């Protein structure tokens, strides 16, 4: 069976945005309390969770 993955966008409704000074620091990421039960259900169902930044660097 293929691995099941849930991708979570950091700027989406599950994440409390950090101040601009903390941008890029994973230590500053805070999940909204109300989303935790849903994330636990995904985990308990065997899904892997992946947080996405959504910001592409241009070169």
Buried (B, 14 or more C-beta within 10 A) or exposed (E): EEEEEBEBEBEEEBBEEBEEEEEEEEEEBEEEEEBEEEBEEBEEEEBEEEBEEEEEEEE
